[in-house]
Amino acid sequence: MFLSPLTISLDALTISTKWNLHPWEFRAISPDLEESFTENGVIHPILVMRVSKDSYVLVAGARRLEFIRKSLNPCQINCLVLDEDTPHHSLLHLILADQSSFSPLTLAEKARFIEIALHYLKLEEIITTFQDKLQLKGGRSSFSILQKILQQDDQIIREIHAGRLQERMLSEIFSLPDMTDRVALVQLFTDLRLGESKQRKFFSLLRDIAWQQGASIASYIDKPEIRQILEHKEMNIPQKIQHLGNLLQQTIAPASTRAEEAFQRQVKELHLPKNHTIAHSPSFEKDQITLSITFDDMADCKEYLSQLRRRT
């Protein structure tokens, strides 16, 4: 493969998303990227492919091109030109190298790469050739999840691209048969800025409650008691998360919730020393409780036990 530096007329360049790894934000320039362009200029040349003697198509660099056009409004632009007969295998490697020079590929960009590659290679060839470069440790299962990403609503794709939905959470979300439920959940995660552990917790609670009530997850999230928490003007995000979590836990297991509240009241009435804690058995399956004492070190523990023996 040979890349030729060349200055071409913008009129000779066709803008295409055919090889673009993030077409959902084709020309969108983030504040950080715009600041970098402004301070340092466009360091990496735009990649184009020759399609005829005086005609070219964009391969990579849509945002670089957009910045140059907005800032300089040039009639010509410096590019690296690919021959029109460049092998697809080489082109795919080049696309990955170009994007990786800016930042690691997001899950959504990896999904888009696979979509592009499937036009030219079989899935087994893609797995064999690109698994390491895509940094996919799950083998075929990871590829299976990635192939589902671009089938989702645009809002879900954008959240995946932004890194706010991780691969383990995606398998849970994709298990839901209704796209409306998926979008409602992702919107909730976004509004509350939930990390992965909280996402998994709320997902399980909402899924189970909706199933118990014979309702969709989207319709349950839209209930007045849920909306009242989410739209409360005085509560901050952590408070909303706590109130919503308490409501969901009480809904899914009211008896356990009441028992937990009663237990905590009794513990509070004991006025335990700071280094003492009391825990109940899981789900109150037994009446047994555990009293724990935290010591500063082994010597402190030995001294306590020695005094306890003398008293007994």
DANORVEN-V425772 format. One record per pair of residues at least 24 apart in sequence whose C-alpha atoms are under 8 Angstrom apart, sorted by the first residue. I is the first residue (numbers start at 1). GAP is how many residues later the second one is. D is the distance in whole Angstrom. If there is no record, write none. Layout:
i=I gap=GAP d=D
i=I gap=GAP d=D
This chain:
i=1 gap=81 d=8
i=1 gap=82 d=8
i=1 gap=85 d=6
i=1 gap=86 d=8
i=1 gap=89 d=7
i=2 gap=80 d=7
i=2 gap=81 d=7
i=3 gap=77 d=6
i=3 gap=78 d=5
i=3 gap=79 d=5
i=3 gap=80 d=8
i=4 gap=76 d=5
i=4 gap=77 d=5
i=4 gap=78 d=7
i=5 gap=73 d=7
i=5 gap=74 d=6
i=5 gap=75 d=5
i=5 gap=76 d=6
i=6 gap=72 d=6
i=6 gap=73 d=5
i=6 gap=74 d=6
i=6 gap=75 d=7
i=7 gap=69 d=6
i=7 gap=70 d=5
i=7 gap=71 d=4
i=7 gap=72 d=6
i=8 gap=68 d=5
i=8 gap=69 d=6
i=8 gap=70 d=7
i=8 gap=71 d=7
i=9 gap=66 d=6
i=9 gap=67 d=4
i=9 gap=68 d=6
i=10 gap=64 d=8
i=10 gap=65 d=6
i=10 gap=66 d=5
i=10 gap=67 d=7
i=11 gap=64 d=8
i=12 gap=42 d=6
i=12 gap=43 d=5
i=12 gap=44 d=6
i=13 gap=42 d=6
i=13 gap=43 d=5
i=13 gap=44 d=5
i=13 gap=45 d=7
i=14 gap=41 d=8
i=14 gap=42 d=6
i=14 gap=43 d=5
i=14 gap=44 d=6
i=15 gap=42 d=6
i=15 gap=43 d=5
i=15 gap=47 d=8
i=16 gap=41 d=7
i=16 gap=42 d=6
i=16 gap=43 d=7
i=17 gap=41 d=8
i=17 gap=42 d=8
i=18 gap=41 d=7
i=18 gap=98 d=8
i=19 gap=40 d=6
i=19 gap=41 d=7
i=19 gap=76 d=8
i=19 gap=97 d=7
i=20 gap=39 d=7
i=20 gap=40 d=6
i=21 gap=88 d=5
i=21 gap=89 d=8
i=21 gap=91 d=6
i=21 gap=92 d=6
i=22 gap=86 d=8
i=22 gap=87 d=6
i=22 gap=90 d=7
i=24 gap=130 d=8
i=24 gap=134 d=8
i=26 gap=36 d=7
i=26 gap=37 d=7
i=27 gap=35 d=6
i=27 gap=36 d=5
i=27 gap=39 d=6
i=28 gap=35 d=7
i=29 gap=34 d=6
i=29 gap=38 d=8
i=34 gap=33 d=8
i=37 gap=30 d=8
i=42 gap=26 d=8
i=45 gap=33 d=7
i=45 gap=34 d=5
i=45 gap=35 d=6
i=46 gap=32 d=7
i=46 gap=33 d=5
i=46 gap=34 d=6
i=47 gap=32 d=6
i=47 gap=33 d=5
i=47 gap=34 d=6
i=47 gap=35 d=7
i=48 gap=31 d=7
i=48 gap=32 d=6
i=48 gap=33 d=5
i=48 gap=34 d=6
i=49 gap=32 d=5
i=49 gap=33 d=5
i=49 gap=34 d=6
i=49 gap=35 d=6
i=50 gap=31 d=7
i=50 gap=32 d=6
i=50 gap=33 d=6
i=50 gap=34 d=5
i=51 gap=33 d=6
i=52 gap=32 d=8
i=59 gap=36 d=8
i=60 gap=35 d=7
i=60 gap=38 d=7
i=88 gap=32 d=7
i=89 gap=31 d=8
i=92 gap=25 d=7
i=105 gap=29 d=8
i=106 gap=54 d=8
i=106 gap=55 d=6
i=106 gap=56 d=8
i=106 gap=57 d=7
i=107 gap=39 d=7
i=107 gap=53 d=7
i=107 gap=54 d=6
i=107 gap=56 d=8
i=107 gap=60 d=8
i=108 gap=38 d=7
i=108 gap=41 d=7
i=108 gap=42 d=7
i=108 gap=49 d=6
i=108 gap=50 d=8
i=108 gap=52 d=6
i=108 gap=53 d=5
i=109 gap=52 d=7
i=110 gap=24 d=7
i=110 gap=36 d=7
i=111 gap=35 d=5
i=111 gap=36 d=6
i=111 gap=37 d=8
i=111 gap=38 d=6
i=111 gap=39 d=7
i=112 gap=38 d=7
i=114 gap=32 d=8
i=114 gap=33 d=7
i=115 gap=32 d=7
i=145 gap=25 d=7
i=145 gap=26 d=7
i=148 gap=26 d=8
i=152 gap=27 d=8
i=153 gap=26 d=7
i=153 gap=30 d=7
i=155 gap=28 d=7
i=156 gap=27 d=7
i=156 gap=30 d=7
i=159 gap=27 d=8
i=159 gap=31 d=8
i=164 gap=26 d=8
i=164 gap=31 d=7
i=165 gap=31 d=7
i=166 gap=30 d=7
i=169 gap=27 d=7
i=169 gap=30 d=8
i=169 gap=31 d=7
i=180 gap=38 d=6
i=181 gap=35 d=7
i=181 gap=36 d=5
i=181 gap=37 d=5
i=184 gap=33 d=7
i=184 gap=34 d=5
i=184 gap=37 d=7
i=185 gap=32 d=8
i=185 gap=33 d=7
i=192 gap=45 d=6
i=192 gap=48 d=8
i=192 gap=49 d=7
i=193 gap=44 d=8
i=202 gap=43 d=7
i=205 gap=43 d=6
i=205 gap=44 d=7
i=205 gap=47 d=7
i=206 gap=42 d=7
i=208 gap=44 d=7
i=209 gap=39 d=8
i=209 gap=42 d=7
i=209 gap=43 d=6
i=256 gap=27 d=7
i=256 gap=28 d=8
i=259 gap=25 d=8
